Amino acid sequence: MRAGHLTKRFFASLWPSGPSSTSEEWVRSVLSDDEHELWRRMSRADRRHAVGVARRVERSLGDEATKPVLAAALLHDVGKVSAGLGTYGRVVATLAGAAAGRSMADAWTEGKGFTRKVGLYLRHPDLGGDMLAMAGSDALTVSWAREHHLPEDDWTVPPNVARALKAADHD
């Protein structure tokens, strides 16, 4: 399933447009001002993907899809902006992480140039969590950014919400 998800994300990232103006307005109604500033830093493809995730979460959870939950869906990948990688750089970073293990991310972050960017990209959950905490996001939103690549046993977000967020991210 992961390879299929990554393949789908790769081809979707090649499409140059961002979310529709209607979607952008909806996002603006969900996020705080500081969260929206972070949202605007994300690539068009990441913003488009995040809107799809949030809309699927909204359908799945109904009334449980609170603003912090929707913000978690919209901003779970915000830490990727720290790396400054384009589509092909992200592919290389993902493959490097798969081959060498994400545990190498810290060491690579200490390097320079492209190696550093790969390390930052692989550390995007923690970096995004830090960015959201500094923006004053709800604890659930911050936690999901940090935890969305962890095994289910390590999640602190309520299980039904976390499962909906995870499923929506991989549709």
C-alpha positions as CSV (number, residue, x, y, z in Angstrom):
1,M,0.0,0.0,0.0
2,R,2.8,2.5,0.8
3,A,4.4,2.2,-2.7
4,G,1.0,2.8,-4.3
5,H,0.4,5.8,-2.1
6,L,3.8,7.2,-2.9
7,T,3.4,6.6,-6.6
8,K,0.0,8.4,-6.5
9,R,1.5,11.3,-4.6
10,F,4.4,11.6,-7.0
11,F,2.2,11.9,-10.1
12,A,-0.2,14.3,-8.3
13,S,2.8,16.5,-7.3
14,L,3.6,17.0,-11.0
15,W,0.3,18.9,-11.5
16,P,1.2,22.6,-11.1
17,S,-2.0,24.0,-9.6
18,G,-2.9,24.4,-6.0
19,P,-6.3,24.0,-4.3
20,S,-9.3,25.7,-5.8
21,S,-10.2,29.2,-4.5
22,T,-13.3,27.6,-2.8
23,S,-11.0,25.2,-1.0
24,E,-8.6,28.0,0.0
25,E,-11.5,29.9,1.5
26,W,-12.6,26.8,3.5
27,V,-9.0,26.3,4.8
28,R,-8.9,30.0,5.9
29,S,-12.1,29.4,7.9
30,V,-10.5,26.4,9.6
31,L,-7.0,27.5,10.5
32,S,-5.9,30.2,12.9
33,D,-3.9,33.2,11.4
34,D,-0.6,31.6,12.4
35,E,-1.5,28.2,11.1
36,H,-2.6,29.8,7.9
37,E,0.8,31.5,7.5
38,L,2.4,28.0,7.8
39,W,-0.2,26.6,5.3
40,R,0.8,29.2,2.7
41,R,4.4,28.1,2.9
42,M,3.5,24.6,1.8
43,S,3.8,23.8,-1.9
44,R,0.8,23.9,-4.1
45,A,0.8,20.1,-4.4
46,D,1.1,19.7,-0.7
47,R,-1.8,22.1,0.0
48,R,-3.9,20.3,-2.6
49,H,-3.2,17.0,-1.0
50,A,-3.9,18.3,2.5
51,V,-7.3,19.7,1.5
52,G,-8.2,16.2,0.1
53,V,-7.1,14.6,3.4
54,A,-9.0,17.1,5.5
55,R,-12.2,16.7,3.4
56,R,-12.0,12.9,3.7
57,V,-11.5,13.3,7.5
58,E,-14.5,15.6,7.6
59,R,-16.7,13.0,5.8
60,S,-15.4,10.2,7.9
61,L,-15.7,11.8,11.4
62,G,-18.7,14.1,11.0
63,D,-19.1,16.1,14.2
64,E,-15.8,14.8,15.6
65,A,-14.0,16.6,12.8
66,T,-13.3,19.6,15.0
67,K,-11.0,22.5,13.9
68,P,-8.0,21.0,15.6
69,V,-8.6,17.6,13.8
70,L,-9.0,19.4,10.5
71,A,-5.9,21.5,11.2
72,A,-4.1,18.2,11.9
73,A,-5.2,16.9,8.4
74,L,-4.3,20.2,6.7
75,L,-0.9,20.7,8.4
76,H,0.5,17.2,9.1
77,D,3.2,17.6,6.5
78,V,4.0,21.3,7.1
79,G,7.5,20.3,8.4
80,K,8.5,19.4,4.8
81,V,8.9,23.1,4.0
82,S,12.0,23.1,6.2
83,A,13.8,20.9,3.6
84,G,13.2,23.0,0.6
85,L,13.1,20.0,-1.7
86,G,11.2,19.8,-5.0
87,T,9.5,16.7,-6.2
88,Y,12.5,14.8,-7.4
89,G,14.5,15.7,-4.3
90,R,11.7,14.3,-2.2
91,V,11.8,11.0,-4.2
92,V,15.5,10.7,-3.5
93,A,15.0,11.6,0.2
94,T,12.2,9.0,0.5
95,L,14.4,6.3,-1.1
96,A,17.4,7.2,1.0
97,G,15.3,7.0,4.2
98,A,13.9,3.6,3.1
99,A,17.4,2.3,2.2
100,A,19.4,3.6,5.1
101,G,16.6,4.1,7.7
102,R,15.1,7.2,9.1
103,S,17.5,6.9,12.0
104,M,20.1,8.5,9.7
105,A,18.1,11.7,9.4
106,D,19.8,13.3,12.4
107,A,23.3,12.6,11.1
108,W,22.4,13.8,7.6
109,T,20.9,17.0,9.1
110,E,24.3,17.8,10.5
111,G,25.7,17.7,6.9
112,K,25.6,20.4,4.2
113,G,23.8,20.9,1.0
114,F,21.5,18.2,-0.4
115,T,22.4,15.7,2.4
116,R,21.2,18.2,5.0
117,K,18.0,18.7,3.0
118,V,17.4,15.0,2.9
119,G,17.9,14.8,6.7
120,L,15.4,17.7,7.2
121,Y,12.9,16.1,4.9
122,L,13.0,12.8,6.9
123,R,12.6,14.8,10.1
124,H,9.6,16.6,8.9
125,P,7.2,15.2,11.5
126,D,9.2,16.6,14.4
127,L,10.0,19.8,12.6
128,G,6.4,20.3,11.7
129,G,5.3,19.6,15.3
130,D,7.7,22.3,16.5
131,M,6.4,24.8,13.9
132,L,2.8,24.1,14.9
133,A,3.6,24.4,18.7
134,M,5.3,27.8,18.0
135,A,2.2,28.8,16.1
136,G,0.0,28.1,19.1
137,S,-1.8,25.1,17.5
138,D,-3.9,22.8,19.6
139,A,-2.1,19.9,21.2
140,L,-3.9,17.4,19.0
141,T,-2.8,19.2,15.8
142,V,0.8,19.3,17.1
143,S,0.8,15.7,18.2
144,W,-0.5,14.4,14.9
145,A,2.2,16.2,13.0
146,R,4.8,14.5,15.2
147,E,3.1,11.1,15.2
148,H,1.7,10.6,11.7
149,H,4.5,8.3,10.6
150,L,4.7,6.4,13.9
151,P,3.2,2.9,14.5
152,E,-0.3,3.0,15.9
153,D,0.9,1.8,19.4
154,D,2.9,5.1,19.7
155,W,0.0,7.5,18.9
156,T,-1.3,9.8,21.6
157,V,-4.1,11.2,19.5
158,P,-7.5,9.5,20.2
159,P,-7.5,6.2,18.2
160,N,-10.6,6.8,16.2
161,V,-9.4,10.3,15.1
162,A,-5.8,9.1,14.4
163,R,-7.1,6.1,12.3
164,A,-9.4,8.5,10.3
165,L,-6.5,10.9,9.7
166,K,-4.1,8.0,8.7
167,A,-6.7,6.5,6.4
168,A,-7.5,9.8,4.8
169,D,-3.8,10.5,4.1
170,H,-3.4,7.2,2.3
171,D,-6.6,7.3,0.1
